[in-house]
């Protein structure tokens, strides 16, 4: 399937509130990315990278639970992570977070952290760690390398989008870019993918979700496409109509919300496409709506990297740059 003409002109039936969440204690938003909905359908869980773009050396809690009025009611995870990135809330309310960077020899505060996925209780207790903190994998075993996102299926199996660097200049065969499947106890089952642009290959598997038909949908950001696999790793198909996917959220009726955080601000990698959230159906891959990604406070560089939708249909965009923000879009 060739490159599509940019899809930027779909209607936007939403009204958006910028900077919807007021952080406590005069805390300012840092960069964010991961966001998901609590099993109650009302509360939001979101990442704040400790007021900046890293939590190295900070004891601030980067994982925030937010009530429907935009108030932070719980904060967890302080001191654990360098670069909290992907976030998933499972059916039991546990919080899964990827730590998407690794140690930097020039910064002692980063030692022994990164390259892992944490499973946390809603109170912040560590329940499981995938990978080994501070140790990068090479894509051949259970060790991870800059994991991007995580999701769990109905049986508790865990899927990790492993390898953030596949889209970068200089990436080549051997760059980690794969889906890793673990059982509910964290034992490695299998992995698939590999760096490249052919069907089933990946360049930065940045976002994951599972639809109602038990298909794994992968935001293959470096290839400007969504790829679809069954839960054993067999390739099913792809859509390029949703632009350059950084975040995805699928509702029970298989409507998909895809956040594009890089187009428009990086015209070399996806020329002509605009950043924002595209909404459509996984049944046909047709984009029905487009929520403009521009945040008034940061018009030159705002971009929703994560996306989630609550039970009332409100769409939340986690803005990764320009100081960070959480925006809420509601149907007019």
Beta strands, then each sheet from edge to edge (+ up, - down):
strand 1: 14-17
strand 2: 35-37
strand 3: 44-47
strand 4: 63-66
strand 5: 72-76
strand 6: 84-89
strand 7: 95-99
strand 8: 116-120
strand 9: 126-130
strand 10: 147-152
strand 11: 158-162
strand 12: 178-182
strand 13: 188-193
strand 14: 205-210
strand 15: 215-220
strand 16: 225-230
strand 17: 235-239
strand 18: 247-250
strand 19: 255-260
strand 20: 276-281
strand 21: 287-292
strand 22: 304-309
strand 23: 315-319
strand 24: 325-331
sheet 1: 1+ 24- 23+ 22-
sheet 2: 2+ 3- 4+ 5-
sheet 3: 6+ 7- 8+ 9-
sheet 4: 10+ 11- 12+ 13-
sheet 5: 14+ 15- 16+ 17-
sheet 6: 18+ 19- 20+ 21-
end
